[in-house]
Amino acid sequence: MTSETETKDKIGLRKYKRTAVPLMIAGFAVTSIILAVTFFDKLPWTITIENYTKTFSFEKRLIFTIQLLFLDCFSLLFAIYAVISRRVSTIAINPLDPKGQIFVEQRQRILQNTLEQFVVKVILSLTLCTILESNELILLPVFTFLFLLGRLTFALGYPKYRSFGFIMHITSNTFVIGLISYRLFINGTFFQHIKNKSN
């Protein structure tokens, strides 16, 4: 009995990998290409402010980043409304009824994952806007685009085909964390604020 169960589990895992691995590779490739094209300034767009200048003050960078974070909120709101719509149309309307949990479990998992990714995105976006050069600010809306596309493909593909969207998040977050870390710690931006008291 146990060996039959283990065999079925192994077969199920192999089937899942056959679906998930190509989606992971595709998600990584698409995200990497978009980020590379953006970082090396090969996009046909740029970010400008009044009088078409590319120079952004910190205040304007922060305002622009917060406006982009507003767009990110839509993924969270859609996930919340998806749970609500399922609750009001099933017995899951009573959150204490354990029989209703099966009706909302998938949507709740999507909501939970979206909330987790949103928190990471907010922190990374606010930090990113402080370390970018003026000609690199296009990374901010591209980061938002990748977040929204990743959330959409994750939710539509959940559970079996969620890998594409999830890998988009992992790849873009890793890129942004790497860039921030390089600028803060390797480039020395962070350490310039720390001075020896004796000087």
Secondary structure, 3 states (H helix, E strand, C coil): CHHHHHHHHHHHHHHHHHHHHHHHHHHHHHHHHHHHHHHCCCCCCCCCCHHHCCCCCHHHHHHHHHHHHHHHHHHHHHHHHHHHHHHHCCHHHCCCCHHHHHHHHHHHHHHHHHHHHHHHHHHHHHHHHHHCCHHHCCHHHHHHHHHHHHHHHHHHHCCCCCHHHHHHHHHHHHHHHHHHHHHHHHCCCCHHHCCCCCC
